Amino acid sequence: MSGAAKLTRGDIRGHLVTQTTPMIIGVAAMMSVGLVDAYFIGQLGSAELAAISFIFPISIALTSLGIGVMVGINSVVSRALGAEDTEVAAIRANIGIAFALALGAVMAVALYALLDPLFTLMQADEEMLPIIRRYMQPYALGFPLLLLMMGVNGVMRGQGEARKTSYVSIFYSAVNWVLDPILITGAFGFEGFGIAGAAYATNAGWALAIILALFLLKGTSLPFNPSKIEKAHVAPSLKALASVGVPAGFSNAINPIGLSVLTALIATQGQDAVAGFGAAGRVQSFAIVPLLALSGAIGSIVGQNWGAQKFDRARQAMRWAGGFSIIYGLVIAVVLVSASDSFADLFTNDPKVIDEFARYLAIAAWGYAGFGLLIVSNGALNSVGKAGWALTQSFVRVFLVMMPVAWFLRNSWGSDAVYSAELAANVIGGLVAIIIIWRVLDRD
């Protein structure tokens, strides 16, 4: 048995804990960047806070494409290690990292060129566009750094090195925590760059985190070694990576695409509604961190055991992960609904914004358990090479449930139509996910 395939033996529950716990810390740290950004940007004014509400779903969609690349690398690396083929794992790991950087460069150019048309489509007005542009232009230029960081993390995840990926995430976040107040609102006699400062801090965090990630990767079984690419047949590895990474990227991006449409619908209700919806979304993103971490951890566990043909262990991991998703999702909903006003006070003192913030959580939070089931199921499906199924269930959730409900109820329910649409999408999406994952994993 390959020493690198350490998740194919030992207690499944123990692996879930050891792989998920450091990821919770890492993902929480990364999500905290959004909260810190929103806090300091909120001090600039309600217009800047509303601008971030427009930017948030786009940045999440772009990050989700990067996560798709990471998931693809995780999948091909973990299955190769499970099958005890370390050489193939090394080749695919290095090709994956190079591919991530190249894709990031292409996407950066496209994003920079399409900023105004994209946000105009989201109903951002002439007052809002210059503010959005000040943030998004430097963000776009730094985007290849994010994809490179994701690529390296994907290699470490595939090896079950969750602790090392959490170190990278924490370091990236710490750089942002330090730089945000200095670059956004100013400190130590420096005036700050306003909303653009948040993008500068993000870029700096990505750059420094990459240095740490490559250093940590060097100490694993699959260090970055470009010579592996030169000696390999690139096409088969790219095909294997793309077969998971492309649908996984779109699957992850579908949710923020839906969020972009919901933001456009919310914009018809006024700037206060947009600000409240966006701020609540930041809190939501932080609250579901354990579910996001679990969806990342399940991939390496299921992937390695699937590659080793230990199908019972893969199913066992999914059962425990699904149970946790339901329990945690319901508990966090109670917490968020009960303390919604207190959370809103962290971002604004505007009564109208606070009211929208609280209304969103009172409705949408009850669907977080279903969302957890969906993303954990997607993580398992991607790891066994069934990314098409993950894409299908994400598509159904957003385009066949969320958007139609929001569209048909928008005139009579106002902003509540958007919040109810998210609730319906998560509940139905969770039920669909349970059916699909069990059919896929039902194998002797």
N, C-alpha and C positions, 0 to 999 in steps of 0.2 A: 504493500500500500504506500502510495506516495506520501511523503511527509508534508508536502504542501497542501494535500487534500485533507486537512485536519477536521473538517466538519462532517466527514463521512463516518466518524466514530464518536463515541461518547454520548452523553445525555442530550436529547433534542432541546428540552426546556433550558438546560444550561447553556447551550449554544445560542438560543434565542435571547437569553438574558445578556450573555457576554458580547454578542454582536450588536444588540439593540441599545444597550445602556450607553456605550460611548457615542453611538450615533445620535441618541437623544441629546446628549450634551453638545455634540457638534452641530446638529441641525438647529437646536435651540439658539446656539450662538449665532448662526447665520441668520435665523429669523429675527433675532434681536436687532440686527442691523437695520431692518425695515422699521422697527419700532423707534429706534434711536433716530433714524433719518426723519421719520414723521414728527417726532417730538421737537427736534430743532428746526425743521422746516416749518412746523406749525407756528413757531415764534416769529416767523417772517410775515405771516398773515394768512387769512382764509383763502386767498387766491392761490398762494403757493401750495397750501394743503390740498386744495381741489386739484391743482395741477398734478400733484403726486398721485391722486386718485385715478387720474387718466393714465399716468405712466405705469402704475403698479401692475395692471394686468398684462401690459406689453412686456415689461421686464420679466414677469413670471413666465410668460409664453416663451420668451427667448431663453430663459434659464432652463425651461422644461425641455427644449430641444437639446440643450447641453446635457441634461440629465438622461435623455434618450441615448446619447452617445455613450455616456458613462454606463448605463444599463446594458447596452450592447456589448461593451468591453467586458463588463462584469460577467455577462452570460457566457460568452465564448471562452473566457479565461477559466471560469469556475468549472464548466463542463469538461474542458480539456484536462484540467488538474484532476477532476473526479475520475476521468478515464486513464489517469496516470501517464499522460502525454505532455511532459513538461516542455519539450522543445516546441510543440505546436502552441502551447500556452504562451511561451516567451515571444514567438513570432507575432502572434495575434495581439499581444499586449503592446508591443512596440509599434506595430502598424496602427493600432487604435489610437495611440498618443499622437502620432504624426497626422492621422486623419482628423483628429479633434482640432488641432491647431489650424490646419488648412481650411476646414469648414468654418471655423470662427472668423478667419480673415474674409472669406467670401460673404458671410452673413453681415459682417461689420460694414462692408461697402454698401450692401443692399439697404441696410437699416439707415445709414447716414443719408442715402439718396432719397429715401421714401418717408422721411419723418413727417413732413407737412401733410402729404396725402393721407397717411395712415391716421394721424390724429384728427384730421378734418373729418374723416370717415367716422370717427368715434364721437363726433358732435362737439369737439373742442372749438370754442369761438375765437375770434380775432384777438381778444384780450388774453386768452389762455395760451395760444400757440407760441408766442415769444418766450413765455416762462418755461413751457415744456421743452422748447428747443435748447434753452440754456443748460438743461440737465442732460438731455438725450444725445446731444452732439459729442461731448466727451465720453459719455457712456458707450456710444457706438464704437468709437475709436479704440476703447479698451476691451471690447468684447472678445477678441481672440484669446486674451489672457484667461477669461472665465472658462472657455472651452478647453484650453490646455490644462487648467487645474482640474476640471471634470475628468479629462482623459486619464490623468495620473491617478486620481482617486478611484476610477473604475478598475484599474489594474490592482490596486491595493484591496478594494472590496472583493474582487474575484478570488483573492487569496485568503479571504476571511480576516483581513487586517483592519477591522473596524476601528480599533483604537487609534491607529495611525491616521486614518481619514478624519477622525474627530480632532486630532491635533491640528491638522491643516485648517479645518473649519474654524476652530477656536482662534487660531492665530490670525486668520483673515478677519474675523469679527473684531478681535482686539485692536487691530490696526484701525478699523473703522470707528470703534468707540473712542479712540484717542483723537483721531483726526476730525471727526464730525463737528464737534463744537468749535474747533479752531477754524476749519475751512468753510463752515456754513454761516455761523453767526459771528465768528471772530473771537479772539482771545489774546491776552498778553500784548495788547496794543495793535493787534492785526484786525482789520475790519471784516475779513471773511469774503467769500465769493457768492454768498447767498445760496440759492438752490443748486447752482453748479458745483459748489463745494462738496455736496453729497456724492456727486459722480466722481470727483477727483479722489475723494477718500476711498470709494469703492475700487477704483483702478489701482490705487496704491496697495490696497489690501490684497487684490488678486495677484499683483506682481510679486509681493513679498511671500505670499502663501505658496506660489509655484516653487520658489527657491527651497522652502521647507519641504514641500511634497517630493521634489526630486531627491532631496537628501534622504528622506525616510524611505523612498522606494529603493534606493541603493542598497539598503539593508535587508531587502526581501529576496525571495527566490527568483523574482522577475524584475531585475533592475532595468532602467532605460538604457538600451544598447542599440544605437542606430544601425550597427553592422548586421543585426538580425534582419533588418528590412532589406538591405542590399543583397543578401544571400538568399532571400525567400522569394517564392512566387506570390506576389502581392495580391493578385486577383482573387484567389480562393479565400484568403483571409478577409479581404474587403467585402466579399460576398457574404461570408458568414457573419461579419460584423453588421453589415447593412440589413441583413434579413431580420435582425432583432432591433438594431439601433434606429433604423428609419421608422418602422411602425411604433416603436417605443417612444421615440421623440414626438411623433404626431399625437400619440396617445396622451403623453404628458402635456402637450401643448393645447389639446382640445379644451381642457378645463379653463385655462386662462383666456382662450379665444372666446369661450362662452361668457367668461367674466367681462371681457371687453364689450360684448354685445349688451350685457346687463348694465354696464356702466353707461353706455350710450342711451339706454332706455331710462336710466336714473337721471341722466342729464336733462331730460325733458321736465323733470320735477324741480329743477333749480339747483344752484350751486351748493346750498346747505345740504340737500339730499346726497349730492355727490361726495361732499366732504365727510358726512356721517357714514355713508356706505364704505368709503375707502378706508377710513380710520378703523371701523369695525372689522374690515377685512384683514387689517394688519394684526389685530388682536386674535382673530380667528386663526390666522396662519401660525401664530405662536402657540395657540392652545392645542392645535392638532400635531404638534411636533412629535410626540411619541408615536403617533400613527404613521407619520412620514418616515421616521427612523425605522419603524418596524417593516415598512414596505421596502426599505433599502436592505435591511438585514435579511429578510426572507429570501431574497434572490440568491445570495451566496450559499445559504444553507440548502435550499431546494436544488439549486444548480449543481452543486458538488455531489449531492446524493443521487440526483437524477443521472448524472454522468457515470456514477458508479453503479447504476441500476439498483439502488436501494430505495425502491419506490415507497415502501411502507414508512420509511423515515421522512420522506418528502411530504407524504400525506399527514403524518403526525405533526410536523412543523406547521402546516397550514391550519390544522384544527386548533392548535394552541393560539396561533396568531389571530384567527378569526374570532375566537372567544374573547381575547383581550380587546380587540377592536370594538366589539359590542359593549362590553362593560365600561371601558374607558370613555367611549363616545357619549354614553348616557350620563356618566358622572360629570364630565367636563361641561356638558350642556346645562346641567343644574347650576354649576358654579358660575358660568358666564351669564345666564339669565338672571340669577340672583344679584349679581354685582355689576350689572351692565352700566349703571350710572357712574359708579366709581371708576370703572375703566375709561369711560368717555371723558371724565374730568382730566385724565392724563394728557389729552390732546387739545382740548378746547373748553372754553367757558360759554360758548354760544348755545343758548337753550334749544334752538331749532336743530343744530347739528347733534347735540346730545340726544334729542328725541329720536332722530333717525337712527342713530347709533344703537340705542336701546331697542327700537322696534325690529331692527335687523336681527339682533341676537335672539330676541324673544321668539322669533319665527324660525330662523335658519339653523340655530344651534342644535335643534332636535334631530337633524339629519346627519350629524357628524359620525355617528356609529356606522351608518350606511356608507358614508364616504370612506371610512376606514376599511371596511370590507372590500370596497372597490379597489383602492390603491394597493392593499396587501395582496389581493388576488392578482392584480396587474403585475406586481413584483414577481410573484411565483410563475405566472404565465410567461413573462419575458425570460425568466431564467431557464425554462425548459424548451425555449425556442418556439413558443406559441404566441409571439408578439401580436400576430394578426387578431387573435381573439381578444387580447387586451385592448387593442385599438377599437375593435367592434363594440365592446361594452362601454368604453369611454364615449364613443360616437353616439350610441343610443342614449346615454345619460344626458348629454348636452344637447344634441340636435333633435332628438325625438321626444324629449321630456322637458328639459329646462327652457329652451327657447320658445317652444310652442305655448307652454303655460304662461310665461312672462308676456308674450305677445298678445295672447287672447284676453288676459286679465288686466292689461296695463291701463285701459281707459276707465274701468270701473273700480279697480283697487289701488291705482297709483303706485307708489313705491312698494307697497306691500305685495304687489304682484311679483316683483323681482325676488323678494325674500321668500315668498311661497314657492316660486319656481325652483329656487335652489334647494329648498326642503324636499320637494317632490322628486327632484332629480337624484338626490342622495339616497332617499329611501328606496326608490325603484332601482337605482343603480346598484345598491348593495344587494338587493334580492337577485338581480340578474347575475351579479358577480359570483354569488354562492352557487348558483346552478352551473355556470360555465366552468368554474375552477374544479368542481367535483367531477364533472364529466371528463375533463382533461386529465386529472390525476387518478382517475379510476382505472388503474392498470396494475396487473400482478407483477 
